[in-house]
Amino acid sequence: MAVEPPQNPGEQVDWAGLVARIQANDPAAQEELYNLFSRGIKFLIVRQLGRQDIEDRVHDTFVIVVQAIQRGDLREPERLMGFVRTIVRRQISAFIEKNYMKRRDELDVDGSVKIADRQIGPEEQAIRVQNAQIMEEILRECSRRDREILTRFYLLEQSQQQICEEMGLNDTQFRLLKSRAKQRFSDEGRRRMAKNNLKSFFVRKRAVS
């Protein structure tokens, strides 16, 4: 089915009120915002990146938008949709740049494909084990609902339909909950693993000095 271009949501939306409610962390306001712009976001992303992982990209972008609003980055509430489109375009540009750098790094200067060294040293293996333990700790520390969503969807690989039926959620609620839980889990994971990897680096430095 073709993705339609973004539609003008109309002038009847109370943008200032909606933004204020989002800043107050009102779930109903977040759901309203998601319903307002998700269709347009899909159009922008599909046009630039294709349909692969479209749902995850839309939801991840939504979380970034909500966080930006809650930080106070949006100065003029009536320009909310323009603010959203700006963030979407930045996300698209970042993805394209990241993908380009990844492909470039896979090539030698003469254009031949690099063969990655698949041997993992004992130090790297130890770091991987520690990072896995960190992720398990974070999952245990998540709120009950976050942990249930992440475990059901990513570990047990249950379908969205099954999760919605058993947790009493509609499709939009499920997507918002999953996106927020995934974002919180990822943010905390990156923070702790960066700290762990930095600690391992200084341990190695002391060992060789």
TIDREN-778959 format. One record per residue (C-alpha): residue number from 1; residue in one letter; x, y, z. Coordinates in steps of 0.001 Angstrom, whole numbers, padded with zeros to 6 digits. Each point is the difference from the previous one (the first is absolute). Layout:
N
- num/residu/X/Y/Z
- NUM/A/X/Y/Z
...
# end
This chain:
209
- num/residu/X/Y/Z
- 1/M/000000/000000/000000
- 2/A/001399/003407/-000953
- 3/V/001022/002406/002731
- 4/E/-001804/003302/-000348
- 5/P/001723/003359/000488
- 6/P/-000377/001852/003294
- 7/Q/-003348/001616/000492
- 8/N/-000752/003322/001639
- 9/P/-001543/-000954/003364
- 10/G/-002104/003145/-000048
- 11/E/-000228/003181/001960
- 12/Q/-002252/-001343/002732
- 13/V/002798/-001622/001990
- 14/D/000896/001840/003198
- 15/W/003751/-000171/-000606
- 16/A/000968/001914/003161
- 17/G/-002228/-002209/002114
- 18/L/001280/-003151/-001655
- 19/V/003635/001002/000542
- 20/A/-000700/000915/003625
- 21/R/-001590/-003403/000616
- 22/I/002937/-001785/-001624
- 23/Q/002390/001946/002207
- 24/A/-002075/-001169/002962
- 25/N/000549/-003591/-001226
- 26/D/-003687/-000579/-000752
- 27/P/-000283/-003391/-001800
- 28/A/-003234/001050/-001727
- 29/A/001737/003066/-001460
- 30/Q/002857/-002144/-001276
- 31/E/-002463/-002369/-001628
- 32/E/-001789/002957/-001610
- 33/L/003279/001341/-001363
- 34/Y/000965/-003411/-001336
- 35/N/-003299/-000307/-001845
- 36/L/000418/003495/-001443
- 37/F/003402/-000418/-001592
- 38/S/000807/-003710/-000363
- 39/R/-001468/-000179/-003501
- 40/G/002039/002955/-001242
- 41/I/003168/-001301/001629
- 42/K/-000429/-003326/-001774
- 43/F/-000250/001807/-003310
- 44/L/003210/001978/000599
- 45/I/001974/-003032/001193
- 46/V/-001241/-002394/-002693
- 47/R/000767/002559/-002714
- 48/Q/003620/000275/001173
- 49/L/000826/-003378/001536
- 50/G/-002566/-002493/-001262
- 51/R/-002349/-002167/002026
- 52/Q/002584/-002052/001906
- 53/D/-000469/000320/003794
- 54/I/-002493/002803/-000646
- 55/E/-002047/-000573/003169
- 56/D/003043/000002/002276
- 57/R/001365/003127/-001671
- 58/V/-003300/001823/000417
- 59/H/-000278/-000942/003659
- 60/D/003629/000804/000788
- 61/T/-000417/003400/-001647
- 62/F/-003179/000577/001984
- 63/V/001866/-000612/003266
- 64/I/002673/002518/-001049
- 65/V/-002699/002579/-000799
- 66/V/-001730/-000476/003355
- 67/Q/003282/000259/001885
- 68/A/000895/003192/-001882
- 69/I/-003377/001528/000866
- 70/Q/000365/-000968/003651
- 71/R/003469/001600/000093
- 72/G/-001536/003251/-001198
- 73/D/001692/-000012/-003409
- 74/L/-003242/001055/-001701
- 75/R/-000325/003734/000594
- 76/E/-003140/000615/-002064
- 77/P/-002691/-002681/000493
- 78/E/-001954/001090/-003076
- 79/R/002969/-001124/-002109
- 80/L/-000052/-003513/001427
- 81/M/-000392/-001803/-003319
- 82/G/002870/001920/-001587
- 83/F/002075/-000888/003069
- 84/V/-000920/-003664/-000498
- 85/R/000962/000059/-003679
- 86/T/003360/001572/000834
- 87/I/000796/-002795/002452
- 88/V/-001108/-002643/-002504
- 89/R/002272/001433/-002693
- 90/R/002923/000043/002431
- 91/Q/-000647/-003627/000880
- 92/I/-000107/-000935/-003676
- 93/S/003254/001873/-000689
- 94/A/001695/-001652/002977
- 95/F/-001064/-003447/-001169
- 96/I/001210/000613/-003548
- 97/E/003343/001307/001259
- 98/K/000399/-002934/002379
- 99/N/-000801/-002476/-002762
- 100/Y/002456/001695/-002347
- 101/M/002794/-000094/002594
- 102/K/-000700/-003652/000712
- 103/R/000231/-000935/-003668
- 104/R/003110/002091/-000503
- 105/D/001735/-001665/002927
- 106/E/-000687/-003392/-001586
- 107/L/002250/000876/-002925
- 108/D/003770/000345/-000315
- 109/V/001383/003039/-001798
- 110/D/000380/-002109/-003161
- 111/G/-003697/-000905/000089
- 112/S/000391/-003603/001108
- 113/V/-002235/-001259/002780
- 114/K/001640/-000363/003381
- 115/I/-000121/-003352/001698
- 116/A/-000687/000695/003638
- 117/D/002097/-001803/002561
- 118/R/-002510/-002285/001677
- 119/Q/002406/-001019/002766
- 120/I/-001117/001449/003340
- 121/G/002705/000507/002584
- 122/P/-000446/-000843/003678
- 123/E/-000290/003663/001006
- 124/E/-002746/000708/-002536
- 125/Q/-001799/-003187/001010
- 126/A/000111/001067/003646
- 127/I/-001454/003399/-000902
- 128/R/-002794/-001661/-001973
- 129/V/-000888/-002208/002954
- 130/Q/-000015/003020/002328
- 131/N/-002180/001967/-002419
- 132/A/-002476/-002872/-000221
- 133/Q/-000199/-000065/003783
- 134/I/-000609/003752/000031
- 135/M/-002909/-000366/-002424
- 136/E/-001536/-002726/002166
- 137/E/000291/002272/003053
- 138/I/-001681/002883/-001831
- 139/L/-002863/-002242/-001087
- 140/R/-000557/-001110/003597
- 141/E/-000019/003647/001129
- 142/C/-002558/001109/-002613
- 143/S/-003548/000777/001055
- 144/R/-002323/-002994/-000075
- 145/R/-001741/001162/-003180
- 146/D/003241/000874/-001822
- 147/R/001496/-003352/000918
- 148/E/-003125/-001860/-001114
- 149/I/-000140/001771/-003373
- 150/L/003717/-000513/-000731
- 151/T/000028/-003614/001163
- 152/R/-003134/-000991/-001886
- 153/F/000929/001721/-003275
- 154/Y/003784/-000394/-000239
- 155/L/000779/-003106/002067
- 156/L/-003144/-002118/-000277
- 157/E/-000706/001357/-003524
- 158/Q/-003725/000205/000639
- 159/S/-002090/001755/-002626
- 160/Q/-001344/003515/000464
- 161/Q/-003531/-001378/-000136
- 162/Q/000620/-002485/002793
- 163/I/001672/002591/002207
- 164/C/-002813/002512/-000543
- 165/E/-002678/-002559/000822
- 166/E/001696/-001274/003154
- 167/M/001080/003431/001294
- 168/G/-003221/001810/-000952
- 169/L/001639/002451/-002419
- 170/N/-001018/001449/-003330
- 171/D/002503/000183/-002861
- 172/T/001045/003592/000662
- 173/Q/000452/-000582/003731
- 174/F/002144/-003041/-000732
- 175/R/002231/001905/-002427
- 176/L/000484/002907/002375
- 177/L/000735/-002238/002979
- 178/K/002444/-002116/-001999
- 179/S/001801/003024/-001411
- 180/R/000364/001724/003369
- 181/A/001121/-003216/001712
- 182/K/002507/-000719/-002766
- 183/Q/001361/003564/000145
- 184/R/000429/-000055/003793
- 185/F/001615/-003431/-000133
- 186/S/002386/001054/-002795
- 187/D/000969/003302/001643
- 188/E/000822/-001643/003327
- 189/G/001796/-002864/-001751
- 190/R/002241/002358/-001981
- 191/R/000791/002012/003121
- 192/R/000959/-003007/002108
- 193/M/001900/-001833/-002740
- 194/A/001991/003124/-000862
- 195/K/000955/000281/003664
- 196/N/000902/-003695/000116
- 197/N/002083/000180/-003185
- 198/L/001831/003095/001259
- 199/K/000769/-001774/003263
- 200/S/001365/-003008/-001924
- 201/F/002172/002332/-002099
- 202/F/001690/001509/003068
- 203/V/000490/-003445/001534
- 204/R/001836/-001074/-003183
- 205/K/002062/003189/000009
- 206/R/001134/-000598/003573
- 207/A/000838/-003611/-000829
- 208/V/002404/000966/-002809
- 209/S/001550/003039/001670
# end
